[in-house]
Amino acid sequence: MGAWKSSSSRNPKDLRKYAISFDSSKGSQHISQADFEFFDLVVGMDESNVEDLLQISAGRYDDKIKLFRPGGVPDPWYTGDFEETYKLVTAGCRDWLQWIKDR
């Protein structure tokens, strides 16, 4: 299978099912102090992400850091459950959109 493992979360066909584009040349990037200064909101997908963000913020931008959704979103790379992650992210995006509209 090459670089793709058997887990559904690592397989681009699962992304195509929902018309989600995928570029294997892209990867994650580290957040910087400049990101905290520039963005109004910095969102962590799980509690561990939020803890890391708070540590980087060192108290300066803690009010900008939010958890994406209560309970967080498990990483499908580790769970192998892309479907569940997709449902949680979709619901979370709807909640964030409503939060933005209500502001």
N, C-alpha and C positions, 0 to 999 in steps of 0.2 A: 503493500500500500504506500510505499514511499514515506514521505514526511507525515502523512495523515495516519492517525491511529484508528482503531475500530470504533472508538467512542463517538457517538453522534455529535457531541459538542465540538469535535475536532474535524468535522467533515463538512466541506462547503456545500454539499447537496442539501443539508438541513437549512442552510442560510438561503439557498435558492428557493426552497419551498415557500418562504415568506418574502421573496423578492428583495432580500437583503444583499447588497453588494459586498464583495469580499476581495481584498487585495493582500495576498500573502507577503508582499514586500513591506507592508506596514506593521508596526509594532507599538508597544506602549512607550510612553515617555514619562520621565520624572517631572514632578511638579516643582516649581521654583518659587522663591519669594516674590518674583515679579508676577507670577500667576495670581498669588494672593492679593497683590496690589492692584492688578488690572481687573480681575473678575469680581462681580458682586456676590457670587455664590460658588462654592467649591463642594462638590458632592462626592461622597465615598459610597461605594456600592455595598460595603459590609462594615461591621463594627471594627474590624482590623484596619481597614482603609481609613476610617474616621480617626482611630487612635493614631495612626501614622501621620495623618494630616495635622492633627492637633499638636503632635510632637514637632513637626516642621514649623508650624505656625508660632510655636513658643509663646502663646498667649496674645500675640499681636492681632491675629485675624480669626480667632476662634468663633466669633459671631457669624462668619461667612461659611463655616463648615457645617454641612448637614449630611445626615444619613439618607440615602436614596429612598428607602421605604422602611417602615418598621420591620425589624427582623432581618433587614438587609437582603441581598441577592446572592445566593451561592454561585460560585464560579463554575460554569459547566465544564471547564477543562478538568476540574477535579471530580465533579459529581457525575459527569457523563450524561446529564439530563438537560439537554438543550431545550426541550419542550417546556419544562418547568421554568427555566430561566427566562425564556421568551415570554411566558405568561406574566411572570413577576415584573419584568422590565416594561412590558406593554401597560400593565395596570399602573405601575409606578409613574410612567410618563404621563398617563392620563391625570393622575393625582397632581403631579407637578404643574401640568398645564392649567388645571383648575386653580391651584394655589397662585400661579402667576396672574391669572385672570382676576382673581379675587383681591389682589393687592391694589 
